[in-house]
Amino acid sequence: MPAEEFLNPTSHDDAIASAIGDGYLDAGPLDMDHATIDVDGDGILDTVVGSLHTGHEAAMFVATDTDQDGTADTLKIVGGNGEFSSFEYEADATGHRWQEVDRGKLAE
């Protein structure tokens, strides 16, 4: 799926949920042209926050470009039930991919 569709809060649908595999996210690089937040205070917009639907539940995501190359390096998805997954975009033997680095449930 094109990164613009993934990062555009008005176009999220179940296709995003189908991209989430067991420990990885089946998506390519995510373009950060629409970043609206500067999370590290350096004056550069580096983060996008949006909503999506995973199955029957709404969720939110936070994508951040930590190395200022124009594509997201980290992605966090938090479901309405408090479950979350964190991904990092990294190189492996088959190329680049989103690797899950953490998952859990927010404390109640």
C-alpha positions as CSV (number, residue, x, y, z in Angstrom):
1,M,0.0,0.0,0.0
2,P,1.3,3.5,-0.8
3,A,2.8,5.2,2.3
4,E,0.5,8.2,1.6
5,E,-2.5,6.0,2.2
6,F,-1.1,4.6,5.4
7,L,-0.2,8.0,6.8
8,N,-3.3,9.9,5.7
9,P,-5.7,9.8,8.6
10,T,-8.7,10.1,6.3
11,S,-7.9,7.0,4.3
12,H,-7.4,4.3,7.0
13,D,-9.2,1.0,6.6
14,D,-8.8,-2.7,7.3
15,A,-6.0,-3.0,4.8
16,I,-3.6,-1.6,7.4
17,A,-4.6,-4.3,9.9
18,S,-3.9,-7.0,7.2
19,A,-0.4,-5.6,6.9
20,I,0.4,-6.6,10.5
21,G,1.9,-10.1,10.6
22,D,3.4,-12.1,13.4
23,G,6.2,-9.9,14.5
24,Y,6.4,-7.7,11.4
25,L,4.4,-5.2,9.4
26,D,4.1,-6.0,5.7
27,A,4.6,-2.4,4.4
28,G,7.4,-0.6,2.8
29,P,8.9,2.7,3.8
30,L,6.4,5.3,5.2
31,D,6.8,8.7,3.7
32,M,6.8,11.5,6.3
33,D,5.9,14.4,4.0
34,H,2.8,15.0,6.2
35,A,4.6,15.2,9.6
36,T,2.9,17.6,12.0
37,I,4.7,17.2,15.3
38,D,8.3,17.8,16.5
39,V,8.8,15.3,19.2
40,D,12.4,15.9,20.0
41,G,12.3,19.8,20.0
42,D,14.8,20.3,17.2
43,G,12.5,22.4,15.1
44,I,11.9,19.7,12.5
45,L,8.5,18.1,12.0
46,D,9.2,14.4,12.4
47,T,6.1,12.7,13.6
48,V,2.6,11.8,12.3
49,V,-0.3,10.7,14.6
50,G,-3.4,9.2,13.1
51,S,-6.2,6.7,13.5
52,L,-7.0,3.4,11.8
53,H,-9.2,0.4,12.2
54,T,-7.9,-3.0,13.0
55,G,-10.7,-5.5,12.5
56,H,-13.6,-4.3,14.6
57,E,-11.6,-1.9,16.8
58,A,-10.3,1.6,16.3
59,A,-6.6,2.2,16.9
60,M,-4.1,5.0,16.8
61,F,-0.6,5.1,15.4
62,V,2.4,7.3,15.9
63,A,5.1,7.2,13.2
64,T,8.4,9.0,13.7
65,D,11.4,9.8,11.5
66,T,14.3,9.6,14.0
67,D,17.1,10.1,11.5
68,Q,15.6,12.9,9.4
69,D,15.8,11.0,6.1
70,G,12.1,11.7,5.2
71,T,10.8,8.2,6.1
72,A,9.5,6.8,9.4
73,D,11.9,4.7,11.4
74,T,9.6,3.8,14.3
75,L,5.9,3.0,14.4
76,K,3.7,2.4,17.3
77,I,0.1,1.2,17.1
78,V,-2.2,1.2,20.1
79,G,-5.6,-0.5,20.0
80,G,-8.7,0.7,21.7
81,N,-8.4,-2.2,24.1
82,G,-5.0,-0.9,25.3
83,E,-2.9,-3.5,23.4
84,F,0.1,-2.0,21.6
85,S,2.8,-3.0,19.1
86,S,6.0,-1.1,18.4
87,F,7.9,-1.6,15.1
88,E,11.3,-0.4,13.7
89,Y,12.2,-0.2,10.1
90,E,15.4,-2.1,9.7
91,A,17.5,-4.0,7.2
92,D,17.7,-7.8,7.1
93,A,19.0,-10.4,4.7
94,T,16.0,-9.9,2.4
95,G,16.0,-6.1,2.4
96,H,14.2,-3.6,4.6
97,R,11.2,-4.4,6.7
98,W,9.2,-3.4,9.7
99,Q,10.2,-5.6,12.6
100,E,8.2,-5.7,15.8
101,V,10.4,-4.8,18.8
102,D,7.8,-4.7,21.5
103,R,4.2,-5.5,22.3
104,G,2.0,-5.6,25.3
105,K,-1.0,-4.0,27.0
106,L,-1.2,-0.6,28.7
107,A,-1.8,-0.8,32.4
108,E,-5.4,-0.2,33.5
